[in-house]
Amino acid sequence: MISPRLTMVAGACAALAAPHGHYGRLFETALATAGAERWPFERARLQLIYGERLRRDKATTEARGQLTTALDTFRSLSAGPWVARASAELRATGLSIGPGGATGTATGMAALTPQQQEIAKLAAAGLTNKQIGERLFLSPRTVANHLYQLFPKLGVTSRAALRDALNQVK
């Protein structure tokens, strides 16, 4: 007979190796292992991995549940690098992570990826798409696509409004 901890870890390995569409049941079974709460770090790692996979498969709501639980556990264990990883995954789902641990829908600059933030700053400074592309090693068309995606996130419709929105953030 194997221990509950090993059962949970073996279930996690099976879930990781499972093809798309078949991993959910395996993750749930591993998380439901009797006695799994005795190993909070391992359980939180399993929830983090499950949440990452769900997020990549566009199951955002389910991913947030797993990731939030994992983040709470990592915080309670003072597992700094794991807190950072879980926070990054939660941000990737569109939630902002505050200093006190509060989560909410990302708005403003927090809703932008680092590359979008850089493009927004350069566009607000008056650079053209071609100039931004040369600085960031992107095509002007890619820069235009990023601007198209970030304008609604900031609630603006023009470069002038973008400059004003970024000045309000400062």
C-alpha positions in Angstrom: 0.0 0.0 0.0 1.4 3.4 -0.9 1.1 6.5 1.3 -1.6 9.2 0.6 1.3 11.6 -0.2 2.7 9.3 -2.8 -0.8 8.6 -4.2 -1.3 12.4 -4.6 2.0 12.9 -6.3 1.5 9.9 -8.6 -1.9 11.2 -9.5 -0.4 14.6 -10.3 2.2 12.9 -12.6 -0.5 11.0 -14.4 -2.5 14.3 -14.8 0.6 16.1 -16.2 1.2 13.4 -18.8 -2.5 13.1 -19.8 -3.6 14.4 -23.2 -5.8 17.5 -23.6 -9.3 16.9 -22.3 -8.3 14.0 -20.0 -6.3 15.7 -17.3 -9.1 17.4 -15.3 -10.5 14.2 -13.8 -6.9 13.0 -12.9 -6.1 16.3 -11.2 -9.4 16.3 -9.3 -8.7 12.7 -8.1 -5.2 13.6 -7.0 -6.5 16.6 -5.1 -9.2 14.5 -3.5 -6.7 12.0 -2.1 -7.6 11.2 1.5 -5.2 12.9 3.9 -3.8 15.3 1.2 -4.3 18.2 3.6 -1.4 16.9 5.7 0.9 18.1 2.9 -0.2 21.6 2.2 2.9 22.6 0.1 2.6 19.6 -2.2 -1.2 20.1 -2.5 -0.7 23.8 -3.4 1.9 22.9 -6.0 -0.6 20.5 -7.5 -3.3 23.2 -7.5 -0.8 25.6 -9.1 0.0 23.2 -11.9 -3.6 22.4 -12.5 -4.5 26.1 -12.6 -1.7 26.7 -15.1 -3.0 24.0 -17.4 -6.5 25.3 -17.1 -5.4 28.8 -17.9 -3.5 27.7 -21.0 -6.7 25.8 -22.1 -8.7 29.0 -21.7 -10.7 27.7 -18.7 -10.1 31.0 -16.8 -12.7 30.8 -14.1 -11.7 27.3 -13.1 -8.0 28.3 -13.2 -8.6 31.2 -10.9 -10.1 29.0 -8.3 -7.2 26.6 -8.3 -4.6 29.4 -8.5 -6.2 31.5 -5.7 -6.2 28.5 -3.3 -2.6 27.7 -4.2 -1.6 31.3 -3.6 -3.3 31.5 -0.2 -1.5 28.3 0.9 1.9 29.5 -0.4 1.4 32.8 1.4 0.5 31.0 4.7 3.7 28.9 4.3 5.8 32.0 3.4 7.0 30.2 0.2 8.1 33.4 -1.6 9.1 32.1 -5.0 5.9 30.0 -5.2 3.8 33.1 -4.2 5.4 35.0 -7.1 4.7 32.1 -9.5 1.1 31.8 -8.4 0.6 35.6 -8.5 2.0 35.7 -12.0 -0.4 33.0 -13.2 -3.4 34.8 -11.5 -2.3 38.1 -13.2 -2.3 36.2 -16.5 -6.0 35.3 -15.9 -6.8 39.0 -15.7 -6.8 39.4 -11.9 -4.7 42.0 -10.2 -2.8 41.0 -7.0 -2.6 43.7 -4.4 0.0 44.0 -1.7 -2.4 42.7 0.9 -3.3 39.7 -1.2 -6.6 41.1 -2.5 -7.5 40.0 -6.0 -9.7 41.8 -8.5 -10.1 42.4 -12.2 -7.0 44.2 -13.5 -7.5 47.7 -14.7 -5.3 50.4 -16.1 -1.6 49.6 -16.5 -2.0 46.5 -14.4 -4.2 45.0 -17.2 -1.4 45.4 -19.7 1.4 42.9 -20.4 4.9 44.3 -19.9 5.4 44.6 -23.6 2.1 46.5 -24.0 3.1 48.8 -21.1 6.4 49.6 -22.9 4.6 50.2 -26.2 2.0 52.4 -24.5 4.8 54.6 -22.9 6.6 55.0 -26.2 3.4 55.8 -28.1 2.4 58.3 -25.5 5.8 59.9 -25.9 5.0 60.5 -29.5 6.9 57.8 -31.3 5.4 56.3 -34.5 4.7 52.6 -34.8 7.8 52.3 -37.0 10.0 54.0 -34.4 8.6 51.8 -31.6 9.1 48.7 -33.7 12.7 49.6 -34.3 13.3 50.1 -30.6 11.6 46.9 -29.5 12.6 44.8 -32.5 9.0 44.4 -33.7 7.3 45.1 -37.0 5.1 48.2 -37.2 2.1 46.0 -37.7 2.8 44.1 -34.5 3.1 47.4 -32.6 -0.3 48.5 -34.2 -1.9 45.2 -33.0 -0.6 45.8 -29.5 -2.0 49.3 -29.5 -5.3 48.0 -30.8 -5.4 45.6 -27.8 -4.3 48.0 -25.1 -6.5 51.0 -26.0 -9.7 49.3 -24.7 -7.9 48.1 -21.6 -7.0 51.7 -20.7 -10.4 53.0 -21.9 -8.9 55.3 -24.6 -9.4 55.7 -28.3 -6.4 57.8 -29.4 -2.7 58.4 -28.7 -3.5 61.7 -27.2 -5.9 60.1 -24.8 -3.3 57.4 -24.1 -0.8 60.1 -23.0 -3.5 61.6 -20.7 -4.3 58.2 -19.3 -0.7 57.4 -18.6 -0.1 60.8 -16.9 -3.1 60.1 -14.6 -1.4 56.8 -13.5 1.8 58.5 -12.4 
